[in-house]
Amino acid sequence: MSVPHLPPTAEALIADGTTVEIRPIATSDREAVLDLHANRMSAESRRLRFFGASRTAPRLAAERLCGAGRPGLLALGAWAGDDLVGEADCEILDDRPDAAELALAVADDWHRRGVATLLLEYLVHAARGRGVRVLEADTLAGNRAVHRVFADLGLPVHRRLEQGEIRVRVPLDEADEHYREAVDERGRRADVASLGPLLRPASVAVVGASRRPGSVGQTVLRKIREGGFAGPVWAVNPRAEEVAGERAYPSVRALPAIPDLVVLAVPAAVVAGVAEECGRAGVRALVVLTAGLGQGESRQLMRACRRYSMRLVGPNSLGVAQTDPDVRLDAEFGGAFPLPGSAGVAVQSGGVGIALLERLAWLGIGVSGFVSLGDKYDVSGNDLLQWWEGDGRTDLALLHLESFGSPRAFARTARRVTRKLPVLTVDAGRSPAGRRGAASHTAAAATPTVTREALFRQAGITAAHSIDELVGTAALLHAQPLPAPRGAVAVVSNAGGIGILAADACTDTGLLLPELAPDLLESLPDGAAARNPVDTTAAVGPAELARCLKALERGGTVDALLVCLVPTALTTTAERDPVRALLDGPARRRIPVAAVLLDQQVPVRYLTCADGGLLPVYCDTVAAARALAHARDRARWLAEPFAAEADAPGCDPKAARSMVDAYLAANPDGGWLDPVSTADLLDCYGLPLITSVWAPDEHTAVAAAEGLRGLGHGGEVALKAYWPGQVHKSAAGAVRTGLATDSQVRDVFREFGERFGRRLSGAVVQPMAAPGVELLAGVVQDRVFGPLVVLGMGGTAADVLADRAARLAPLTEHDLTTMVTELRGAPLLLGHQGAPPADLAAVRDVLARLSRLAADLPQLVEADLNPLIARPAGAVCVDARVRLEPRPSFDPYLRRLRRPAATQEA
């Protein structure tokens, strides 16, 4: 039996970190269902479940759940290996199709491990997809376990006592942000529990530890021992009795005890077999250093990891390291053991990881933990963010991610974590080519770069474009306070040229350089300029510079200082060196300070100041300005109030889904909707399309024009030719505007017929819209990232202007505002050169409705509203296109472990 709105199978973590498989119960599961109720539940559990001690109840339950002819039944099971350990079902009531009767059963030895709650989360999603608005259940008053499950679910629960039984009602319409937060918290706790054996193991084994010096396996074994790991470490090599002076065991089963963590450095052909052996023995975590696994080997590896609840780092991993003094695990074959500290580092590329650790060590920034994710079959950046969030040691996260398996889950986690600590990443895999040949302006805008930037922006992640930029920004955030969100900077230099370069660099990154008070000159040498940038002249000494910096710090005009110094012949003695103003002063002031020393040979380093604090010093003005801009962006993000999901009242998703289902039933491969269907679908979401009439022939077109001229600007109409598969109307010469007479309409329709021949299906007649600011608004569904909402300057030059803002749906109320204001063309909307401002509330409403449309209909792969004309009173779309494709409907926030394509079952 399949369950709509759910995948055929999903794997997820329960509270103790164990992996279970969630899938619909099928006819073939009859014996497993019977075994669950008859043998894996005690007599007391059966009494609470069936309200009595009937011997036939387990058999009847199996027949009900696995029999045929019950279309209103939704039944899900939780499997651990081959064992059914729990089931949850609901059956839609005949007289109330918006309500369903709920039942739960969990094996006794799996109680209090989160099985019932996980099943309920999946059942809630499936029931809502079937139109169920409330789940109901009869329970005994003494069934405390099931009442605790309901209470902890995160949904409102209504109880009514009736003759010793409690009638429970759980409304599903209120599965809102509070419910999502409850699901997130359960997911976080389960994730952290599963990662314990990997990141805080009590014992470790290295399988493939070779007798050959310099081999990967022996190197990792030596580093674990020499790093001071607190627990036992064993070598496994069936062809050796001793490795590096230590006893070697022939197999994992032969070890004195079961290790928490096993590191695999074996040939690709035997990785899956070793993983199976580890799983059967009870190992809970694997780090696979081996690269080059084939798809079959990858599938077998993942099958073993999921079956036996083992978390996996790799394959193709450099290894892992934890500097916690209670652990001190160095299970990697990179460079030296990382310097202990508070930065969490996760990378996909081993080479990037080595380079990043070296730069951090040179700076003196220590690491709380390092994980080389490799091919990232299982453990991902999302897992590590959740670990660092609560490990009590990490205050800075650095990521290098080349791909995203579950980007919306990652964004939701990152949005929470970045409130507590900075999360920095290298934006790898940017594509300047974008999507050439896209069939709509919205799709053309949704390049991989735009989509990733939207993810990072909404999650509050600081995205650098290089390792040097990442480390430079980390140096500032690690040692200096954040600036105020305004981002006003004072540039102070002892040479006018370097000051101008620094000012240009600041302006290029969007930092402000306000004018400064002229009394600043009182602390500077003759000839100094107190403008911004401040030119202190080459004669400035440390005392004068220190007074200048102190005045700027306390003046309240700026939010950060950028001090740029060059060596001069006037400052050759230590007493006259202006750098002393930085060394002798405090490192942490009221506002952040960054310095640039042009004679410095390394990209960034720290100066240790008189108070023991650290001041970041850069060799280049651009690097310093970018670090300050990233700090300003983080300050702005933290200053944003919590914003609820954007509201779009009056939508009719049920009618929209019916239209989509009907179209895809008739067109299994999908395609572009015709103008009438496009208007009908967008009307379900209240999107403001201009009045349009479909005209299959010239007589209908003339009649429609007569009726629409009174609505049109200047009494004129537009005629737009249409044929299936049409791409850009204007480029094809299929649009004529400003038609004032019947003869003009007739002539244009005939011209379309002659020009497009048998392709022509008809034309759309519309009243001419009043002028306004032309915008582009639309949606594109990315198969990995999900729906992306785009807003930009529109019209026929939309792709040339490339002035756009994008956010992943669902949008928040804050997104609606920032998407408008961050456009370069925003002044046109705000009232440029005396023109009246556009109705921004109407533009925001369009974005909110597009967001809801995109979130409700995953089959809508493109929607293009161009142009959307924003006027002083309202906004109206005069042309829209929609493309549908068959896509599964699945809640991206449901808890589940991802499966990369290379590991999916054939």
Protein Blocks (a to p, Z undefined) as FASTA:
>chain_A
ZZehiafbdcdddfkopacddddddfklmmmmmmmmmmmpcfklmmmmnopabfklmmmm
mmmmmmghilkbccddddehjbcfbdcdddddfklmkbccddddddfklgonommmmmmm
mmmmmmmmnopabdcddddfklmmlmmmmmmnopacddddeehiacddddfklmcfklmm
mmmmmmmmmmmmmmmmmmmcfbdcdehiafbehiaklmmmmmmmmnopabdcddddfkbc
beghiacdfbfklpmbdcfbdcddddfklmmmmmmmmmmnopabdcdfbghiafklmmmm
mmmmmmnopacedehifbdcdfbfklopacbfbdddddddjbdcddfblklmmmmmmmmm
mnopacfbdcdekjolmbcfklmmmmmmmnopaccdcdddfbdfblmlmmmmmmmmmmmo
ccddddehiafklpghiabfklmmmgfklmmmmmmmmnopacdfbfklmmmmmmmmmmmc
cddfklpacdddfbfklmmmmmmmmmmnopacddddfklmmmpcehiafbdcddebjkbc
fklmmmmmmmmmmnomagbdcddddddfklmbfklmmklmmmmmcfbdfbdcddddfkbc
bfbdcdddfkopacdddfbfklmmmmmmmmmmmmmmmmpccddddddehiafklmmmmmm
mmmmmmmngpaddfklmmmmmmmnopacddddddfbfklmmmmmmmmmmmpghhiacddd
ddehiabfklnopacehiabfklmmmmmmmmmmmnmmmlnbdcddddddddddddddddd
dfklopadddddedjklmmnopacdddddddfklmmmmmmmpmklmmmnogghiacddfk
lmmmmmmmmmmmmmmmmmlmbdcdddddddfeocddfbdcddddddddddfkbccddddf
klpcZZ
